[in-house]
Amino acid sequence: MKKRIFKYRAVGIILFLIELFVAILFGYGATVSFEDFENVENLTLDHIVFPFALLIFLTSLLCLISLVLKGKKTVMFLNIHYIIIAIFFAFGFMKQLYEGAVISEDLTIFIVVFSVLAVLLFIINFFKYKRIDFLEIDEIGTQNLN
């Protein structure tokens, strides 16, 4: 019997493509923020982007490898990965609130990002493959004296 992660193959393919896009996006973002991180003597709040971008890039690579190898912990890795992305965007939103920026322009972007993350988390957890063991059905009506 072949290993399965999700009920439908299309879910795995869509998640693989999304993870590939996220890996490319945050890999590029990590390199750009690393160049900014190297050239500064004192650290500010703006320099926290590099660790988050690197963390998201590494978890994205872990999710890609886990999706390809169809590991047992793939669903857990994907959940952690999307929660880290949500924390990253929540941190960015809080930073903008703290700085007093115009929120109305970026509010729709944050709503869309959080909605997409919520839908992805729902899809991952709803369509995961659940192996059902029917061993307990054979034991109905029998006494287990152990």
Steps between C-alpha positions, in 0.01 A plus 500: 500500500642837406554774752243777495491836668176646365176346377538661159815528294406851384529631857858377520588650162346838585678508837829406331465789254408743778797385708730536201377857449542579871852353501605711202335814638640477852836368379541815295371710790747335738795580271390863457442549873834329575678757286328775699576316824876482419543871424362639827687557826204524738189283491153643473150359477531488120774238519273232647385429143811293426449232768129469414569479125773242557276298733214504250737404217642206699158374609382529141791285386420251776137489385605452136727209591232350722238533224726332246600217735144470638613502861278427797548846649419698183168634629663611825786672309252680274292617798810635677619665179175686439476606863851648475394690187191630684719616790732674253215694341339575838834640616515718188146623562577581864815681392297717265248573777787597731654732241167669431490415129184526293328172572212519251731436203665188641200364690358327193838337431518367856141375485572319172822345637335380820200368306727305264695360796177398675374327184832319457497383862142381457585312178806336654314376805169414331642304207776314682492126450371314803579133515219310664574177685204269537659286771266617774189404301595133527517529878149639551300275730795304632632524852853613551609373840856634480 
